[in-house]
Amino acid sequence: MDPKTSAHLDTFAREHLPPADQWPELLFDLPELQYPARLNCAAELLDRTVDRFGPGRPAFRTPDGGVWSYGELQDQVDRIAHVLTSDLGVVPGNRVLLRGPTTPHLAACWLAVLKAGAIAVTVLDRQRSAELATICSIARVSHALCDFRAVDDLVKAQVPGLRITAYGGGAPDDLLNLAGARTGPYRPVDTAADDVALIAFTSGTTGRPKGCMHFHRDVLAIADTFSRHVLRPTSDDVFAGSPPLGFTFGLGGLVVFPLRAGASALLLEQSGPAQLLPALAAHHVSVLFTAPTAYRVMLDHIDEHDLSALRRCVSAGENLPVATWRSWYERTGLRIINGIGATELLHIFISAADDAVRPGTTGVPVPGWQARVLDREGRQVPDGEPGLLAVRGPVGCRYLADERQRNYVAHGWNLTGDTYVREPDGYFRYVARADDMIISSGYNIAGPEVEEALLHHPAVAEAAVVGRADELRGQIVVAYVVLREGADLDADELRTYMKSELAPHKCPRVIEFLPALPRTATGKLQRFRLRDD
């Protein structure tokens, strides 16, 4: 990044990028990744899409049947951008925190922040004051746009100097009232393609969150790789899903990908399986983004809803069990598009769709990306042997002032922290998170393999497997199980069943039943909390 070309007046983010020698190698081999030096991704996603498709097409839909056209969205984004710069004093490079449930207003705020050349820091509306204070401290957040229903925790965070502007509450100084007084198009700030556009924080599965800085070109790159080449949406598609916009899986699937394609998205404030199924039917959703657990839970009620419009189902966030994939295919005829992504890399980089799907594998590198499996010394391991997944492409990890950058990037590759096997045919198969391998009596045991076997039992709804320290064996396999509603099963019965599914050394020595598994607000399993028990 050349500081002379940056549009940022507030240079904090640029000054706290990792040193250049700690960046991964970036790849821009595809023609569609040859971005110009000056690029504002919000203008590309919104203004250029209006130029291509016109202002009348639906952009965002709401559960009550409301529709925001592209023209209405553009008008609202421009009004908010005017407020940011004229009323609130935001300058290019300022970090602006965004908080609220998934609504068109939150998406409009995100686009406005980027259009104004500021940096969006979108958080989860479930995060509480201590978490918010940490994020604001790390990112030196100066302004916040917050749904009026989610303001209290942000106020309690007591962030020094933070200017909070609520939206949706109807107060005189409400953002939407201020925006209503503004008129006229907003000329997007002439940001550089490598100006920081957003800081996404990791979802807390391993402790203190890390701020991942992504450029304007990165936002378009995830649409021009995974969405364009694997998902292949059309302008008539209706997107929906469960991940919130503070989770990059949701940001891509519900905002970036549909806008890039001229499609629309149904934005749901409540998006658990119970709300998702009727919404998919009522709004004729054709593209779905959600986590493996949601697909499994929805199977229990899928026959009650008309999903005939659904044509694309994407799963990410954690490993997709092959049993869930097969059950969904048998019931719907739809092949779930499995994928692995990371906050550090913004979205999915290994996947496969349609006839290229192979259940039990994640897929192959998305066009524009490369992947390999390495040993601890950085050497490529032979096909069929487990090792550390390493990837590189047009987006790379750049932590905000965090020494863990040295752990994530090595030899020009991003090390995702996952153990994978590359099969001889080039497909990549997930084994476990690197820190979830259990070593018991000299055996290497992958927790997800044991979880997969547990999920084959018809009484089991969810399962998590971890290692527990043991004086004799080093570690023992411990399973935490959530039963389906109304199921009656004890540990001895389940243990007997597991002996018919797995080699004896892989079978859980301890089985504990829980009402629910600990998860982040984005639905990711927090195995570290189970290991701490």
SVG drawing of the C-alpha trace seen along z (x, -y; Angstrom):
<svg xmlns="http://www.w3.org/2000/svg" viewBox="-47 -19 57 72">
<polyline fill="none" stroke="black" stroke-width="0.4" points="0.0,0.0 1.3,-3.4 0.2,-6.0 0.4,-8.7 -2.5,-7.0 -4.8,-6.4 -7.9,-8.4 -7.8,-8.0 -7.3,-11.1 -7.5,-9.0 -4.4,-6.8 -4.8,-4.5 -5.8,-1.4 -3.0,-1.7 -0.4,-2.4 -1.5,0.8 -1.4,3.2 1.1,6.0 4.6,5.4 4.7,6.3 7.0,9.3 4.3,10.9 1.6,10.7 0.7,13.8 1.3,13.9 -1.7,12.5 -3.0,13.9 -4.9,12.0 -4.7,14.5 -8.3,14.3 -9.2,11.4 -12.1,10.4 -9.7,9.8 -7.8,7.1 -9.2,4.2 -8.4,0.6 -6.2,-1.3 -9.1,-3.5 -12.1,-1.6 -15.0,-2.1 -16.7,1.2 -20.0,-0.3 -20.2,-2.3 -19.5,0.8 -22.0,3.0 -24.8,0.4 -24.3,-2.4 -22.8,-0.3 -25.6,2.3 -28.2,-0.4 -26.5,-1.4 -26.6,2.2 -30.1,3.2 -32.0,0.0 -33.4,-1.4 -36.7,0.5 -35.5,4.0 -35.9,5.4 -32.8,5.2 -33.8,6.1 -37.0,7.8 -38.4,7.9 -40.4,10.6 -43.6,8.5 -43.5,8.3 -41.8,5.0 -39.4,4.4 -36.6,1.9 -35.8,1.3 -32.3,0.6 -33.2,-3.0 -34.7,-3.3 -31.6,-1.7 -29.3,-4.0 -31.3,-7.0 -31.2,-5.9 -27.4,-5.0 -26.6,-8.4 -28.7,-10.2 -26.9,-8.3 -23.5,-9.1 -24.4,-12.8 -25.3,-12.6 -22.0,-10.8 -19.8,-13.4 -21.9,-16.6 -23.6,-16.0 -21.4,-13.5 -18.0,-14.6 -16.9,-11.2 -13.7,-11.5 -12.2,-8.8 -10.5,-6.2 -12.5,-6.6 -13.8,-3.4 -17.6,-3.3 -19.2,-0.5 -22.4,0.9 -24.8,2.8 -28.3,4.2 -30.4,7.1 -30.2,8.0 -32.4,5.4 -32.2,3.3 -31.3,0.3 -28.2,2.0 -27.1,3.0 -27.7,-0.6 -25.5,-1.9 -22.8,0.5 -22.9,-0.6 -23.0,-4.3 -19.9,-4.0 -17.9,-2.5 -19.2,-5.0 -18.0,-7.7 -14.5,-6.2 -14.8,-5.2 -14.2,-1.7 -17.1,0.5 -16.8,2.5 -19.9,4.6 -20.6,6.4 -23.2,8.8 -26.2,7.5 -25.8,10.3 -22.4,9.1 -22.4,7.5 -20.8,4.4 -17.4,6.0 -17.0,7.6 -18.0,4.3 -15.5,2.3 -12.7,4.7 -13.6,4.4 -13.8,0.6 -10.5,0.4 -8.7,2.6 -10.1,0.8 -10.1,-2.7 -13.7,-3.2 -14.8,-6.8 -18.5,-6.6 -21.3,-4.1 -24.6,-3.6 -26.8,-1.4 -30.4,-0.1 -32.2,-1.9 -33.1,1.6 -29.4,2.4 -28.1,-0.8 -28.0,0.1 -25.1,2.5 -23.1,0.0 -23.7,-2.8 -22.8,-0.5 -19.5,0.3 -18.4,-3.3 -16.1,-3.7 -14.2,-7.0 -15.1,-9.5 -17.5,-7.2 -20.3,-9.1 -23.4,-6.9 -26.2,-7.6 -29.3,-5.4 -31.6,-4.6 -35.2,-3.5 -36.4,-5.0 -38.0,-8.1 -36.1,-10.6 -35.3,-14.0 -31.6,-13.1 -32.3,-9.6 -30.1,-8.8 -33.2,-8.2 -34.6,-11.6 -31.3,-13.2 -31.1,-11.3 -34.6,-12.5 -33.4,-16.1 -30.6,-15.3 -31.1,-15.2 -29.2,-14.6 -26.7,-12.0 -23.6,-11.4 -20.4,-11.3 -18.4,-8.2 -15.0,-8.9 -12.3,-8.1 -10.8,-5.3 -7.8,-3.2 -8.5,0.4 -6.2,1.3 -7.7,-1.2 -9.1,0.7 -12.9,1.0 -13.8,3.1 -12.5,4.7 -14.1,8.0 -13.6,9.5 -13.1,13.3 -16.1,14.9 -14.5,15.8 -14.0,19.6 -10.5,19.3 -10.5,16.3 -9.6,12.7 -11.0,11.6 -8.7,10.6 -9.5,7.7 -9.1,8.8 -8.6,5.9 -10.0,6.1 -9.6,3.8 -12.2,2.5 -11.0,4.9 -11.3,7.8 -15.1,7.2 -15.4,7.6 -13.0,10.5 -15.1,12.8 -18.0,12.1 -15.9,12.6 -14.5,15.9 -16.8,18.0 -20.1,16.4 -19.3,16.0 -17.7,19.4 -19.3,21.8 -22.6,20.3 -23.4,18.7 -26.4,16.6 -28.7,14.9 -30.4,11.5 -33.7,13.2 -32.4,15.0 -33.7,14.3 -31.1,14.9 -31.7,15.6 -29.9,17.1 -29.2,17.3 -25.8,15.7 -25.8,12.1 -24.0,9.3 -21.4,9.1 -20.3,12.6 -18.5,12.4 -20.4,15.5 -23.6,13.5 -22.1,10.3 -21.2,12.1 -24.3,14.2 -26.9,11.5 -25.3,8.3 -22.2,8.6 -23.2,11.6 -26.8,10.5 -25.9,6.9 -23.0,7.9 -25.5,10.1 -28.4,7.6 -30.4,10.0 -32.4,9.5 -32.0,10.7 -34.6,11.4 -33.2,10.0 -34.5,11.7 -34.1,10.4 -35.0,13.8 -33.4,16.5 -33.2,19.7 -34.5,22.9 -38.0,22.4 -38.2,19.0 -36.1,19.9 -38.3,22.6 -41.5,20.7 -39.7,17.6 -38.1,19.7 -41.5,20.8 -43.3,17.5 -40.8,15.5 -39.8,18.1 -36.2,18.0 -33.9,19.6 -30.4,19.3 -29.9,20.2 -26.9,19.6 -26.8,21.4 -24.8,23.7 -24.8,27.5 -26.7,27.6 -29.6,25.6 -29.8,28.0 -30.0,30.9 -32.7,29.3 -34.8,28.2 -35.0,31.8 -37.5,32.5 -40.1,30.1 -39.1,29.8 -42.2,31.6 -44.4,28.9 -43.1,26.2 -43.0,25.6 -39.3,25.2 -39.8,25.6 -38.1,22.3 -34.9,23.3 -32.1,24.1 -28.9,23.3 -28.0,24.3 -24.6,23.2 -23.1,24.5 -20.1,23.1 -19.1,22.1 -18.2,25.6 -17.8,29.0 -20.8,30.4 -21.4,34.1 -21.9,36.4 -25.0,37.8 -26.6,34.3 -25.7,33.8 -27.2,37.1 -30.4,36.6 -30.9,33.2 -30.4,34.5 -32.8,37.4 -35.5,35.1 -35.0,32.1 -33.1,33.4 -30.7,30.4 -26.9,30.9 -25.6,28.7 -22.7,26.6 -20.2,27.3 -17.4,24.7 -14.7,23.6 -14.0,19.9 -12.5,17.8 -12.9,14.3 -9.2,13.8 -10.0,14.5 -13.4,13.0 -15.4,15.8 -15.2,19.3 -12.1,20.5 -12.6,24.3 -16.0,25.6 -17.8,27.5 -21.3,27.4 -23.6,29.5 -22.1,32.6 -18.7,31.7 -20.0,32.2 -18.5,35.2 -20.2,35.8 -17.7,36.1 -15.2,33.6 -15.2,29.8 -14.4,29.6 -11.6,28.1 -10.0,24.6 -12.4,22.0 -11.2,20.4 -8.8,17.7 -7.5,19.6 -4.8,22.2 -4.6,24.7 -2.1,27.3 -1.6,29.5 1.7,28.8 3.5,30.4 4.7,28.4 7.9,27.3 6.0,26.0 6.7,28.9 3.9,30.2 2.7,33.7 1.8,36.5 -1.9,36.9 -3.8,39.0 -1.8,37.8 -3.2,35.3 -1.5,31.9 -2.2,28.2 -4.4,26.5 -2.6,23.7 -4.4,21.4 -3.7,18.2 -5.7,16.1 -6.8,12.5 -7.6,12.0 -5.1,12.6 -4.9,12.3 -4.0,8.9 -4.6,8.7 -4.9,5.3 -1.8,4.9 -1.8,8.5 1.3,10.7 -0.8,13.7 -0.2,12.6 3.0,14.6 1.1,17.8 -1.5,17.4 0.8,16.5 4.0,18.5 6.0,19.0 3.5,16.8 0.5,19.0 -2.5,18.5 -2.6,21.3 -6.2,21.7 -5.7,23.8 -7.5,26.8 -6.2,30.3 -7.0,31.6 -6.2,34.4 -5.8,33.8 -7.2,36.8 -5.4,38.1 -8.2,36.6 -7.5,33.1 -10.5,32.9 -9.8,31.6 -11.3,33.6 -11.7,32.0 -10.2,33.9 -10.4,31.5 -9.4,28.2 -5.6,28.5 -6.2,28.0 -9.1,30.5 -6.9,33.6 -7.1,36.0 -4.0,38.1 -5.0,41.1 -2.6,44.0 -0.6,43.0 -3.6,42.9 -4.5,39.7 -8.3,39.3 -10.2,36.6 -13.1,35.3 -15.3,34.6 -15.0,38.2 -16.4,39.3 -19.1,36.6 -20.1,37.9 -20.6,41.4 -22.7,40.0 -24.9,38.1 -25.8,41.4 -27.8,42.4 -31.4,41.3 -31.8,40.0 -28.8,37.6 -29.5,34.1 -26.1,32.5 -22.7,33.8 -19.3,32.4 -16.2,34.4 -13.1,33.2 -10.1,34.6 -9.7,34.6 -6.4,35.1 -5.9,38.6 -2.9,39.8 -2.8,43.2 -3.7,42.5 -2.6,38.8 -6.1,38.0 -9.5,39.7 -12.3,39.1 -15.2,37.2 -18.6,36.8 -21.2,34.1 -24.5,35.0 -27.8,33.2 -30.8,35.6 -33.7,35.0 -36.8,33.8 -38.6,36.8 -35.7,39.2 -34.8,41.6 -31.2,42.8 -28.6,43.4 -24.8,43.4 -24.4,47.1 -26.8,47.6 -25.0,44.9 -21.6,46.3 -22.7,49.8 -23.9,48.3 -20.6,46.4 -18.6,49.7 -20.4,50.8 -19.5,47.6 -15.9,47.0 -12.7,48.7 -12.5,49.2 -9.8,46.6 -12.0,43.9 -15.1,44.6 -15.9,42.0 -15.0,43.2 -17.1,40.5 -20.6,39.4 -22.4,36.5 -25.8,35.2 -26.5,31.5 -29.6,29.5 -27.5,27.4 -24.0,27.1 -22.0,23.9 -21.9,21.8 -20.9,18.3 -23.6,15.8 -22.8,16.9 -23.5,20.5 -20.0,21.8 -19.3,24.5 -17.1,23.4 -15.1,26.6 -12.7,24.7 -15.5,24.2 -16.1,28.0 -12.4,28.7 -12.3,26.3 -15.0,28.3"/>
</svg>
